[in-house]
Amino acid sequence: MMKGTILVNAYADMPSLTEQASRLKEEFTKAGAKVSVVKNDDYSALCAKRGLLTKDYGDFVVYLDKDKYLARILEKTGIRLFNRAAAIETCDDKMITHVALSGVVPMPETIPAPLCYTNNAVIKPEEADKVISVLGLPVVVKESFGSRGKGVYLARTKEELHSLMNVLKGKPVLYQKFVEESAGRDMRIIVIGGKCFAAMERRSDADFRSNIDLGGKGYAVTPPDEYVALAEKAATALGLDYCGVDLLYGKDGPLLAEVNSNAFFREAERVTGRNVARAYVARVLDVMSSKNVREGL
């Protein structure tokens, strides 16, 4: 019997995360695999002089967290992670995602804010002028680390942008061209094993962000071929077994907004009727079966 672990963050109490882990465990059980849900505060992996020590996580770990240190430790012991540590790290940092996919898929024009290490630094108004000269107004301001739409702002004036620059100066931040045609809506494509599995349009009547956790709602859609191709290309380039690719409706075609390595699938399952958890489990078990065959296990 295949054995594995579903690893979650110890301090996240979101119902969507709890349901994500429960749905995956349910489908693993149906598929004949034994899995346990483990929190990352178990302190079951540590670096020691004689090497890396871990508890028995089984044959694989479905990593529903962004703890890059534990992910790297587990991979060094030879455990297969879904997704892999490098892919999780790349997706976790929005600017690194942009750099990784630059020249690979179309994205809105994006520039990083200079990193600021001094608390008493004052960002001058001229810095806002530089951003506006490239990206125009309004401009999207994103904290490089964050999920569910948090840490994403829309500066409609120079004054708003300048204020945000000073408020966020101690954090990694990026500035992005506002895609007006896509305000309040985007397309979330679930990609599993490099192939589009489900798609929904997310819409919000109250916010330029369409995130479900911020009040957006999902609607089943049949994605055009160019949207599917973009999502699959991004997922493959980042080496992801599973992800949610968020696409904006640009005037000349789709633009990639973000890639979520641990995208919640509850709303996608609800509106599309597709069993995302089962498909993800099938991907994991297929990869592990092929790995065992190659290694003669």
Backbone hydrogen bonds in HBPLUS format (Angstrom, degrees):
<---DONOR---> <-ACCEPTOR-->    atom                        ^
c    i                          cat <-CA-CA->   ^        H-A-AA   ^      H-
h    n   atom  resd res      DA  || num        DHA   H-A  angle D-A-AA Bond
n    s   type  num  typ     dist DA aas  dist angle  dist       angle   num
A0034-LYS N   A0002-MET O   2.90 MM  32  6.32 161.5  1.93 164.7 166.3     1
A0059-ASP N   A0003-LYS O   2.64 MM  56  5.49 153.8  1.70 132.1 138.5     2
A0004-GLY N   A0034-LYS O   2.93 MM  30  6.40 149.7  2.03 152.5 157.1     3
A0036-SER N   A0004-GLY O   3.22 MM  32  6.74 141.8  2.38 136.0 144.1     4
A0005-THR N   A0060-PHE O   2.98 MM  55  6.40 145.9  2.10 141.5 152.0     5
A0062-VAL N   A0005-THR O   2.78 MM  57  6.22 157.5  1.83 161.7 167.8     6
A0006-ILE N   A0036-SER O   2.77 MM  30  6.03 166.2  1.79 156.9 159.5     7
A0038-VAL N   A0006-ILE O   2.88 MM  32  6.15 158.0  1.93 149.7 156.4     8
A0007-LEU N   A0062-VAL O   2.95 MM  55  6.19 153.9  2.02 149.5 157.9     9
A0064-LEU N   A0007-LEU O   2.82 MM  57  5.65 139.8  1.98 153.5 164.6    10
A0008-VAL N   A0038-VAL O   2.90 MM  30  6.24 158.7  1.94 155.0 161.7    11
A0040-ASN N   A0008-VAL O   2.97 MM  32  6.19 135.6  2.17 160.0 173.4    12
A0017-LEU N   A0014-MET O   3.08 MM   3  5.41 130.9  2.33 105.5 117.4    13
A0018-THR N   A0014-MET O   3.22 MM   4  6.59 163.2  2.25 155.0 159.3    14
A0019-GLU N   A0015-PRO O   2.86 MM   4  6.05 161.0  1.90 152.0 157.4    15
A0020-GLN N   A0016-SER O   2.96 MM   4  6.02 147.7  2.07 133.0 142.1    16
A0021-ALA N   A0017-LEU O   3.08 MM   4  6.36 164.7  2.10 154.4 155.8    17
A0022-SER N   A0018-THR O   3.02 MM   4  6.21 158.4  2.06 145.9 152.6    18
A0023-ARG N   A0019-GLU O   2.79 MM   4  5.91 164.3  1.81 155.6 159.1    19
A0024-LEU N   A0020-GLN O   3.12 MM   4  6.30 162.7  2.15 147.4 152.2    20
A0025-LYS N   A0021-ALA O   2.95 MM   4  6.13 161.8  1.99 148.2 153.7    21
A0026-GLU N   A0022-SER O   2.89 MM   4  6.06 157.9  1.94 147.9 154.2    22
A0027-GLU N   A0023-ARG O   3.04 MM   4  6.32 158.4  2.09 148.9 153.7    23
A0028-PHE N   A0024-LEU O   2.86 MM   4  6.10 154.8  1.92 152.6 160.1    24
A0029-THR N   A0025-LYS O   2.97 MM   4  6.14 160.2  2.01 150.6 155.4    25
A0030-LYS N   A0026-GLU O   3.10 MM   4  6.37 156.2  2.16 144.0 150.3    26
A0031-ALA N   A0027-GLU O   3.03 MM   4  6.18 141.2  2.19 138.5 148.7    27
A0031-ALA N   A0028-PHE O   3.08 MM   3  5.01 122.5  2.43  91.8 106.8    28
A0033-ALA N   A0028-PHE O   2.92 MM   5  5.22 165.9  1.93 151.9 147.2    29
A0032-GLY N   A0029-THR O   3.03 MM   3  5.13 160.4  2.06 105.5 111.2    30
A0042-ASP N   A0039-LYS O   3.33 MM   3  6.06 143.5  2.47 124.6 125.0    31
A0055-LYS N   A0044-SER O   3.04 MM  11  5.46 124.1  2.36 141.0 152.3    32
A0046-LEU N   A0053-LEU O   3.16 MM   7  5.66 147.8  2.27 147.8 156.9    33
A0053-LEU N   A0046-LEU O   3.24 MM   7  5.66 169.2  2.25 159.5 162.7    34
A0048-ALA N   A0051-GLY O   2.94 MM   3  5.17 151.7  2.02 145.8 154.2    35
A0051-GLY N   A0048-ALA O   2.93 MM   3  5.17 162.8  1.96 112.9 116.4    36
A0061-VAL N   A0080-ARG O   3.03 MM  19  6.40 153.4  2.10 157.1 159.2    37
A0082-PHE N   A0061-VAL O   2.89 MM  21  6.24 148.0  2.00 162.8 164.8    38
A0063-TYR N   A0082-PHE O   2.89 MM  19  5.77 145.9  2.01 127.1 138.0    39
A0068-LYS N   A0066-LYS O   2.90 MM   2  5.69 105.7  2.46 117.1 101.0    40
A0071-ALA N   A0067-ASP O   3.18 MM   4  6.34 159.8  2.22 149.5 155.8    41
A0072-ARG N   A0068-LYS O   3.08 MM   4  6.15 156.1  2.14 137.8 143.1    42
A0073-ILE N   A0069-TYR O   3.02 MM   4  6.30 157.8  2.07 149.5 155.9    43
A0074-LEU N   A0070-LEU O   2.91 MM   4  6.10 169.4  1.92 156.7 158.8    44
A0075-GLU N   A0071-ALA O   3.03 MM   4  6.22 161.4  2.07 147.5 152.8    45
A0076-LYS N   A0072-ARG O   3.00 MM   4  6.14 149.0  2.10 143.1 151.4    46
A0077-THR N   A0074-LEU O   3.13 MM   3  5.34 138.6  2.31 100.2 111.4    47
A0079-ILE N   A0074-LEU O   3.39 MM   5  5.87 151.4  2.47 154.6 146.5    48
A0078-GLY N   A0075-GLU O   2.91 MM   3  5.14 156.3  1.97 107.1 114.9    49
A0088-ILE N   A0084-ARG O   3.05 MM   4  6.35 158.3  2.10 156.0 162.5    50
A0089-GLU N   A0085-ALA O   2.96 MM   4  6.20 165.1  1.98 157.1 160.8    51
A0090-THR N   A0086-ALA O   3.02 MM   4  6.18 158.8  2.07 145.7 151.2    52
A0091-CYS N   A0087-ALA O   3.06 MM   4  6.24 162.9  2.09 148.9 153.0    53
A0092-ASP N   A0088-ILE O   2.92 MM   4  6.01 143.9  2.05 146.7 157.2    54
A0097-THR N   A0093-ASP O   2.91 MM   4  6.20 155.0  1.97 156.3 164.4    55
A0094-LYS N   A0144-SER O   2.88 MM  50  4.79 171.9  1.88 138.6 138.5    56
A0098-HIS N   A0094-LYS O   3.06 MM   4  6.28 154.8  2.13 137.7 144.0    57
A0099-VAL N   A0095-MET O   2.92 MM   4  6.24 157.7  1.97 148.9 154.8    58
A0100-ALA N   A0096-ILE O   2.85 MM   4  6.02 163.9  1.87 151.3 155.8    59
A0101-LEU N   A0097-THR O   3.02 MM   4  6.22 147.2  2.13 148.0 156.2    60
A0102-SER N   A0098-HIS O   2.87 MM   4  5.79 111.4  2.35 140.1 155.7    61
A0102-SER N   A0099-VAL O   3.32 MM   3  5.13 154.3  2.39  96.5 104.0    62
A0104-VAL N   A0101-LEU O   2.89 MM   3  5.01 159.7  1.94 125.7 128.0    63
A0105-VAL N   A0101-LEU O   3.28 MM   4  6.12 157.7  2.34 163.6 160.6    64
A0256-LEU N   A0106-PRO O   2.91 MM 150  6.28 172.7  1.92 150.0 149.5    65
A0177-LYS N   A0109-GLU O   2.91 MM  68  5.43 160.5  1.95 159.8 164.4    66
A0111-ILE N   A0175-TYR O   2.92 MM  64  5.38 159.3  1.96 152.3 159.1    67
A0175-TYR N   A0111-ILE O   2.82 MM  64  5.38 170.4  1.83 165.5 168.4    68
A0113-ALA N   A0173-VAL O   2.83 MM  60  5.38 173.1  1.84 147.2 146.0    69
A0121-ALA N   A0118-THR O   3.21 MM   3  5.47 164.9  2.23 112.7 115.5    70
A0127-GLU N   A0124-LYS O   2.96 MM   3  5.70 151.3  2.05 119.9 127.0    71
A0128-ALA N   A0125-PRO O   3.02 MM   3  5.38 128.9  2.29 105.8 118.3    72
A0129-ASP N   A0125-PRO O   3.25 MM   4  6.72 150.9  2.34 145.5 153.8    73
A0130-LYS N   A0126-GLU O   3.09 MM   4  6.46 147.9  2.20 145.1 152.5    74
A0131-VAL N   A0127-GLU O   3.33 MM   4  6.67 157.9  2.38 144.6 148.7    75
A0132-ILE N   A0128-ALA O   2.98 MM   4  6.20 168.7  1.99 157.0 160.1    76
A0133-SER N   A0129-ASP O   2.91 MM   4  6.03 150.0  2.00 146.5 154.3    77
A0134-VAL N   A0131-VAL O   3.08 MM   3  5.41 141.2  2.24 104.7 115.4    78
A0135-LEU N   A0131-VAL O   2.86 MM   4  6.02 171.9  1.87 162.6 165.3    79
A0136-GLY N   A0132-ILE O   2.74 MM   4  4.38 145.1  1.86 119.6 127.5    80
A0139-VAL N   A0155-ALA O   2.90 MM  16  5.33 154.6  1.97 146.2 152.5    81
A0155-ALA N   A0139-VAL O   2.92 MM  16  5.33 164.6  1.94 165.5 160.2    82
A0140-VAL N   A0176-GLN O   2.92 MM  36  5.00 157.0  1.97 166.4 160.3    83
A0176-GLN N   A0140-VAL O   2.82 MM  36  5.00 160.1  1.86 149.2 152.9    84
A0141-VAL N   A0153-TYR O   2.86 MM  12  5.06 167.0  1.88 140.5 144.9    85
A0153-TYR N   A0141-VAL O   2.78 MM  12  5.06 167.1  1.79 156.3 160.6    86
A0142-LYS N   A0174-LEU O   2.93 MM  32  5.33 173.3  1.93 158.8 161.1    87
A0174-LEU N   A0142-LYS O   2.84 MM  32  5.33 158.2  1.88 154.6 162.1    88
A0143-GLU N   A0151-GLY O   2.83 MM   8  5.21 161.1  1.87 155.9 161.6    89
A0144-SER N   A0172-PRO O   2.86 MM  28  5.45 176.3  1.86 137.7 138.9    90
A0150-LYS N   A0147-SER O   3.18 MM   3  5.74 163.4  2.20 120.0 121.3    91
A0161-LEU N   A0157-THR O   3.06 MM   4  6.32 161.5  2.09 149.5 154.6    92
A0162-HIS N   A0158-LYS O   2.85 MM   4  6.04 165.0  1.87 153.2 157.6    93
A0163-SER N   A0159-GLU O   2.97 MM   4  6.12 155.6  2.03 144.7 151.2    94
A0164-LEU N   A0160-GLU O   3.01 MM   4  6.23 160.7  2.04 148.3 153.1    95
A0165-MET N   A0161-LEU O   2.92 MM   4  6.16 156.3  1.98 152.2 159.1    96
A0166-ASN N   A0162-HIS O   3.26 MM   4  6.56 151.9  2.34 143.9 149.4    97
A0167-VAL N   A0163-SER O   2.98 MM   4  6.25 155.2  2.04 149.1 156.8    98
A0168-LEU N   A0164-LEU O   2.85 MM   4  5.87 162.0  1.88 156.8 160.1    99
A0171-LYS N   A0168-LEU O   2.92 MM   3  5.56 165.1  1.94 132.0 133.1   100
A0182-SER N   A0179-VAL O   3.00 MM   3  5.66 154.8  2.07 118.2 125.7   101
A0183-ALA N   A0180-GLU O   3.16 MM   3  5.24 171.7  2.17 114.2 114.2   102
A0185-ARG N   A0182-SER O   3.04 MM   3  5.40 158.4  2.08 138.4 134.2   103
A0184-GLY N   A0208-PHE O   3.07 MM  24  4.13 155.8  2.13 113.4 108.7   104
A0204-SER N   A0184-GLY O   2.75 MM  20  4.90 148.0  1.85 151.1 151.7   105
A0186-ASP N   A0202-ARG O   3.06 MM  16  5.47 145.0  2.19 143.4 153.2   106
A0202-ARG N   A0186-ASP O   2.91 MM  16  5.47 159.4  1.95 147.2 154.2   107
A0187-MET N   A0247-LEU O   2.89 MM  60  5.08 161.4  1.93 147.3 153.2   108
A0247-LEU N   A0187-MET O   2.80 MM  60  5.08 165.0  1.82 149.0 154.2   109
A0188-ARG N   A0200-MET O   2.85 MM  12  5.46 161.1  1.88 171.0 174.0   110
A0200-MET N   A0188-ARG O   2.99 MM  12  5.46 155.8  2.05 149.4 157.3   111
A0189-ILE N   A0245-VAL O   2.91 MM  56  5.15 165.9  1.93 144.7 148.8   112
A0245-VAL N   A0189-ILE O   2.82 MM  56  5.15 169.7  1.83 148.0 149.2   113
A0190-ILE N   A0198-ALA O   2.83 MM   8  5.22 161.1  1.86 151.8 157.8   114
A0197-PHE N   A0190-ILE O   2.80 MM   7  5.66 172.8  1.80 171.9 169.3   115
A0191-VAL N   A0243-CYS O   2.90 MM  52  5.45 161.5  1.94 152.2 158.4   116
A0243-CYS N   A0191-VAL O   3.02 MM  52  5.45 137.7  2.21 150.1 158.9   117
A0192-ILE N   A0195-LYS O   2.91 MM   3  5.42 156.6  1.97 156.0 150.0   118
A0195-LYS N   A0192-ILE O   3.17 MM   3  5.42 165.4  2.19 110.3 114.9   119
A0193-GLY N   A0241-ASP O   2.75 MM  48  4.89 167.7  1.77 141.8 145.6   120
A0201-GLU N   A0219-TYR O   2.73 MM  18  5.13 159.9  1.77 155.4 156.3   121
A0219-TYR N   A0201-GLU O   2.81 MM  18  5.13 137.8  1.98 142.6 156.0   122
A0203-ARG N   A0217-LYS O   2.89 MM  14  5.39 159.1  1.93 149.0 155.1   123
A0217-LYS N   A0203-ARG O   2.84 MM  14  5.39 154.9  1.91 148.1 153.9   124
A0214-LEU N   A0211-ASN O   3.06 MM   3  5.32 151.0  2.14 104.8 113.9   125
A0216-GLY N   A0211-ASN O   2.97 MM   5  5.22 152.4  2.05 143.7 136.6   126
A0215-GLY N   A0212-ILE O   3.06 MM   3  5.29 159.4  2.11 115.6 115.9   127
A0227-TYR N   A0224-PRO O   3.01 MM   3  5.41 131.2  2.26 108.9 121.7   128
A0228-VAL N   A0224-PRO O   3.12 MM   4  6.48 159.9  2.16 155.9 161.9   129
A0229-ALA N   A0225-ASP O   2.85 MM   4  6.06 165.9  1.87 155.4 159.3   130
A0230-LEU N   A0226-GLU O   3.12 MM   4  6.13 154.5  2.19 132.9 139.4   131
A0231-ALA N   A0227-TYR O   3.04 MM   4  6.24 167.8  2.05 150.5 153.7   132
A0232-GLU N   A0228-VAL O   2.94 MM   4  6.11 169.3  1.95 158.3 161.2   133
A0233-LYS N   A0229-ALA O   2.95 MM   4  5.99 153.6  2.02 142.8 150.5   134
A0234-ALA N   A0230-LEU O   2.99 MM   4  6.20 159.5  2.03 151.9 156.7   135
A0235-ALA N   A0231-ALA O   3.03 MM   4  6.23 169.0  2.04 153.0 155.9   136
A0236-THR N   A0232-GLU O   3.00 MM   4  6.06 160.0  2.04 145.5 151.1   137
A0237-ALA N   A0233-LYS O   2.95 MM   4  6.05 158.3  2.00 144.6 151.0   138
A0238-LEU N   A0234-ALA O   3.09 MM   4  6.29 144.2  2.22 146.5 155.2   139
A0240-LEU N   A0235-ALA O   3.08 MM   5  5.38 176.8  2.08 156.8 156.5   140
A0239-GLY N   A0236-THR O   3.09 MM   3  5.03 153.3  2.16 100.1 108.5   141
A0244-GLY N   A0260-ASN O   2.90 MM  16  5.04 155.1  1.96 139.9 148.2   142
A0260-ASN N   A0244-GLY O   2.82 MM  16  5.04 175.4  1.83 154.9 156.5   143
A0246-ASP N   A0258-GLU O   2.96 MM  12  5.30 168.7  1.97 155.5 158.4   144
A0257-ALA N   A0246-ASP O   2.84 MM  11  5.51 171.3  1.84 158.4 158.7   145
A0248-LEU N   A0255-LEU O   2.69 MM   7  5.04 169.1  1.70 157.6 159.8   146
A0255-LEU N   A0248-LEU O   3.04 MM   7  5.04 151.7  2.12 135.5 141.0   147
A0250-GLY N   A0253-GLY O   3.02 MM   3  4.96 123.4  2.36 128.9 136.3   148
A0253-GLY N   A0250-GLY O   3.17 MM   3  4.96 168.7  2.18 104.2 106.7   149
A0269-GLU N   A0265-PHE O   2.88 MM   4  6.06 160.5  1.92 157.9 162.2   150
A0270-ARG N   A0266-ARG O   3.00 MM   4  6.21 155.2  2.06 145.3 152.8   151
A0271-VAL N   A0267-GLU O   2.97 MM   4  6.15 167.8  1.99 156.3 157.4   152
A0272-THR N   A0268-ALA O   3.03 MM   4  5.83 152.5  2.10 142.7 150.2   153
A0273-GLY N   A0269-GLU O   2.91 MM   4  5.20 143.0  2.05 131.6 139.5   154
A0276-VAL N   A0274-ARG O   3.10 MM   2  5.84 121.1  2.46 108.9  92.9   155
A0279-ALA N   A0275-ASN O   3.19 MM   4  6.47 157.9  2.24 146.9 153.0   156
A0280-TYR N   A0276-VAL O   2.90 MM   4  6.16 155.5  1.96 154.7 161.7   157
A0281-VAL N   A0277-ALA O   2.94 MM   4  6.16 163.3  1.97 152.0 156.5   158
A0282-ALA N   A0278-ARG O   2.89 MM   4  6.10 156.7  1.95 146.2 153.0   159
A0283-ARG N   A0279-ALA O   3.01 MM   4  6.26 148.7  2.11 140.9 148.7   160
A0284-VAL N   A0280-TYR O   3.02 MM   4  6.37 160.4  2.06 152.2 156.7   161
A0285-LEU N   A0281-VAL O   2.94 MM   4  6.20 171.8  1.95 161.1 162.1   162
A0286-ASP N   A0282-ALA O   2.90 MM   4  5.92 149.5  2.00 142.0 150.8   163
A0287-VAL N   A0283-ARG O   2.98 MM   4  6.15 163.8  2.00 151.8 155.5   164
A0288-MET N   A0284-VAL O   2.96 MM   4  6.18 162.4  1.99 151.2 156.5   165
A0289-SER N   A0285-LEU O   2.88 MM   4  5.94 152.2  1.96 139.9 147.5   166
A0290-SER N   A0286-ASP O   3.01 MM   4  6.19 160.3  2.05 146.8 152.0   167
A0291-LYS N   A0287-VAL O   2.89 MM   4  6.10 151.3  1.97 144.6 153.4   168
A0292-ASN N   A0288-MET O   2.92 MM   4  6.12 156.8  1.97 146.3 151.8   169
A0293-VAL N   A0289-SER O   3.02 MM   4  6.24 152.8  2.09 145.6 152.9   170
A0294-ARG N   A0290-SER O   3.01 MM   4  6.22 162.6  2.04 148.9 153.1   171
A0295-GLU N   A0291-LYS O   3.02 MM   4  6.22 149.1  2.12 144.8 153.2   172
A0297-LEU N   A0292-ASN O   2.73 MM   5  4.85 154.0  1.80 152.0 152.2   173
A0296-GLY N   A0293-VAL O   3.15 MM   3  5.03 154.1  2.22  98.3 106.1   174
